[in-house]
Amino acid sequence: MDNLNTDETRLYLILLANSGQNGDGKILLRVINGVLGEGFSIDRLRAACCKLSEYGLIEVPASSLEQINDNDSKLVYKIFPVESS
């Protein structure tokens, strides 16, 4: 997680806290904005999700990211535990 920027790290922690024990999660964009602030745009969300996916920390179906367009949109994801090195 050393290579993650602030957006990515904060989003990961929110998703981790919101996920179930099996790692599955759903979260409204308004909840993410409530924590990260209204300045956290949909583009920033998509970029952070892509980076977290690249690192194998989360999996977000493409359809979930494509459907995000307002505060009532729901992000569906699966989060994976971080392996210690």
N, C-alpha and C positions, 0 to 999 in steps of 0.2 A: 504494500500500500504506500510505499515511499514515493512512488511516481505520480500519485494522484494530486490534483489541485484541490483548492478549498471547496469548490462546488461539488466535486466528485466525492470527497470525503464526507462532507456534511450530508449529501443525499444518501450515501451508503448507510450512514448511521441512522437516518430517518427510516429508510427501508428496512434495516435490520430490526429496529425497535418496533416496527409496524407488522413484521411478518409473523406467521405462525411457527410452531415448533418444527414443522416440516419444511419451512423456508418459503412457503407460498404466501403471497401477499397481494393486496389490492389497496390502493390509496388514491384518494381524490386529489386533484391538482390543488384545490383550495387549501387542503391540509399542508401540502408541501410549501405552498406560498405563505401560509400562516407561520411556518417555522423559518423558512429561508427568506421571506420577504417578497413583496409584490414585484420587485425588480428581478426576481428569478424567472426569466422568460421561458416559454415553451421551447425555444431554440436551445437555451442553456440546459434545460431538462433533457432534451434529446441528446445533446452532446455528452452530457455527464453519463447518461444511461449507456450510450455507445462505448464510452471509455471503460465503464465498469464491466460491461459485457466482454470487451477485449481482454480484460484482465481475469476473466472467469469468475468474477465476484457475483454477478447477477445474470439472469436470462430474462429478456423482455421480448415477447412476441412482437414482430414487426407491426402486426395489426393494432396492437395496443398503443404503440408510439404514434402510428398514423392517425388514430382516432382522438388523440389529445388536441383539443382546440379551444377549450374554455375551462373555467374553474370547476365545473361539474363533471369534467372528464375524469375517468378513472384509469390509473396506471396499474396494469396487471404484471406481476413479476414473480420470479423465483430467485431467492438469494442463497448463495452458497457460503459455507463457513470459510474463513481465512485460515489457511494452513500456516502453522508457525514454522519458522526456518531455523 
